[in-house]
């Protein structure tokens, strides 16, 4: 299973193309300063009816920030990300214990969650509006898949401890990528975005082909390369792409905040970030399992 964030590509294009009233320019830009001057000029006519005390109270108020003007803030994205993460993990725990007690439900939860998120992911990515209910349904399906997938791996004696290692590795890489991006060590620019886009498209098509061949019995085990050097190399590639996807996410969030994107996009940004985290976890599970073999 491969993951990507077409939602971020769509958001970046919309931020660059659209110009909202009060949006579209970085905070503190000359354009906003000009708009503020115009607003002040047109407002002089109404000031005659205001008392001196009202004027003093008005000017004493703090300037409106992004939250007051309906724009995306980092805090918004963090809160939405935590919300989606909690829903995903809670459903994953339910799926884990349910499939542990009812092993015949493992495959329905696994396939239902996997194909459900695949289909719904495309719907969310290309919708013109941001639908919070759909994002919540996606989180539920994602959790159902994660719980069944993780339980299946944990139940295999040879893979004992793989799930725990994958969780820890995902957490460590998330922190490392955030620090690397924040300090400028990990670079994200238009060139790397284009390279990442083509890499992710190729890897995604390869992964879909692999799933089809696995389901039809043409290949078995972990797919192409099995647990040999080729298979391990493919898993390392997957981990690398998923890791850099986090840096792309961080940069997209920064862009949205700087460009003053509407607040509703905080849900879409949070959704993309959780998708990358889950993708990274799955790639680590595959890598550690192959190394065990």
N, C-alpha and C positions, 0 to 999 in steps of 0.2 A: 504493500500500500504506500503510495507516494502522496505527498501533500504539496500544495503550493498556495499562493495568495493572489489569485487574479483580482480579488476585491481591492487590493492595494493599487494595482495597476489602474483599475477603473477610477478609484478615488483620486489618484495623482492626475489623471487626465482631466477629471471634472474640476479639480482645484485650479488647474492651469487655464482651462477654457472658460469656466463660468465666472461671472462677477456678481456677487451678491451685494445687496444694500448693507454696507458696513462690513462686508467680507471681501476677500480677494486681494488685499494688500497686507503685508506684514504689519504687525502692531507698531505704531509710532512712525509709520511711513509718511512721506510728504503728502501723499494722496489723502490720508486720514487727517493730516493737519489742515489741508485745504478744505476738506469737508467740514471740519470743526469751525473754521473761520467763516464759511458760508452760513453754517447753522447759527453762529453767533450774530452775524450781520442781519439775517432775516428775523432774528428773535428780538431785536431792539424795539420793534413796534409794540410788543406786548409787555415790555418792562415798565411802561408808564403806569400800568395798572397795579404794579407790585409795590409793596412797601419796602422801606430800607431794610427792615428786619428780615423780610422774606428773601430779599436779595442776598443778604449776608449769610443766611442759612443755606441758601442754594450754593453759594461759592465755597462754603465751609465743608460741603460734602466731598468725600473722596471721589476721584475719577472712576468712571465705570470701567471695570475690567472685562476680560473675555467672557466670564461666567454671566455677567450682567447683560451683555449684548448677544447672548445666545451662540457663542463660538466654542469650538472644541478647546478643552484644556487637558493637560496631562493628568490632572486629578480625575477628570471625567473618564478617561481611558483606563486608568488604574482601577477605578471602582467598577466599571463595566467588565473589565478583564477578570477581576476577582469574582464577580457575580457569575459569569459564564464558566469560570474554572470550578467554582464550588458546585454548580449544577452538574458539570461533567464528571467530577470526582465522586459526587454523591451517587449518581446513577451507576457509575463504574463499580462502586462498592456493592450496590444492590445486585448488579449483574454478576459480579464475582461470586457472591454467596449463593445466589440463585442457581447459577450454572454448576457450582460446586455440589449443591444438593440435588440438582436435576441435570445430570450430564447430557441427557437427550436434548436439552435446550441450548447447549453450547453453540451448535452450528446455526440454528435460527437467529440467535442473538448476534453471533459473529457476522454472518452474511447479511442479515437484515440491517445491522448497524453500518457495515462497510458500504453496501450499495445505497443505503438510504442517505448517508452523508455525501456520497459521491454525487448522486442526483441532486440532492438539495443544495450542495455546494455550488453547482453550476447555476441553479436557480437564483441563489443569493448573489452570486458574482455578477450576474447580468440583469438583475432587477434594477429599475430606475429609481425605486424608492427603498428605504431601509425599513425592513420588517422585523421588529423585535421578536414577535411570536415565532417567526421562522428561525431566527437565530437561536431561540430557546429550544425549539424542536431539534435543531441540528446538534445542540449541546447534549440533549437527551440521547439521541441516536449515537453520537460519538461516545458517550459514556457506556451505553449498552455494548457497543463493539469493544471498547477498551477492557471492560470487565471480563467478557467472555474470552477475548484473546489472551489476556494476562493469566486468567485462571487455567486455560488450556496449556500454556507454556509452563506455569508453575507446577502443574500436575505431572509433568514428565520428570522422572528422577534425574536424568542426565542434565536437566536444565534447572536444577535446584539453585535458587539464589539469583538467577538471571534477571527476574523481574525487579528485585530489590536493587541490583547493580544498575539496571537501566534507569530506574527512578533517580538514583543518586547521580548518575552520570548526566542525566538531563538537567537536573538542578545545577550542577557544577558548570555545565556548558552555558546555560542561560545566564548565570552570573558573570562568567568570563566574557561572553559576547557583549553583555551590557557594559561592563567595565571597558572592554576594548573599544566599543563604539563611542562611549562617553569621553574617553581619553584621546580619541582620534587614531588609535592604533589600527582599528578595523575601519577601512575606508568604504564609503558607499557613494557612488556618483553615477552619472548617466551611463558611462561606459560599462561599469560593473553591473548595473541594472540590466543592460541589454544582454551582456554575457550570461547573467544568471537566468534571464528569461528563456533564452534558447536552451540552456542546460536543463532547466526545469521542464520544459516542454518535451525534450528528448527523453529525460528520465521518466517523466509521467507516462509517455506512450510505451516505453519499454516495460514499465511496471504493469500497465494494463494488459499488455501482451502476455506477460508472465502469469498474471492471474488467470487469464483465459486458458493458457496452456496447462496450468496446474489443475483447473477445474475439469478440463477434458482428459486429463491423465497423460498428456504427452510428456510432461516432465513431472518430477515429484520432489519431495523434500522442501528445501528452501529455494528451489528454482534454478535458474541458470548458474552454473558454477558450483552448485551444491555447497558443501562446506570446504571446498578446496581454495586455493589461492585466488582464483577468479571470483568465486562467490564472496570471499572475505573482502577482496578489492572493491566489488560492487557495493557491499555494505558500508565500507569506509567512504566511498563516494556519496552514498545516501546520507550518511552522518554529516559529511562536509557541506552538502547542499542544504540540509535542514538547518545546520548551524548558521550558515550565512543568511538563510531566510529570516532568522531572528534579527540580524543587523538591518536587513531591508525593512523589516517591520518597525524597528526603532526609528529609522530614518523617515519612514512614511508618517509616523506619528509626529515627529518634529516638523515635517513639512506642513501637515494639516494644521498644527498649532500656529506656526509662523504665518501661514496664508489666511488664517482666520476662517477655517472651514466651519460650516454649520455644526451645531452641537450634536445633531442626530447621527453624524458620522462616527462619534465616539464608540457606538455599538459595533459598527463595521470594523473599525480599527482593532477593537478588543477581540472580535471574532477571528480576525486574521492572525493575531498574536497567539491565541489559544490553538489554532490549527497548526501553526509552526511548532509549538511545544509538543503537541501530541505526535506530530510527524517525527520529530527528533526522538521521542521516546520509543516509537515503533522501530525506527532504524537501529537504535541501540540494542533493543531486544534481539533483532535479527543478527546483529553483529556478534553479540555475546554468545548467542546460541550456536552460531556457526563456529566460533572459536572453541566452544565446548566440544563440538563434534570432532 
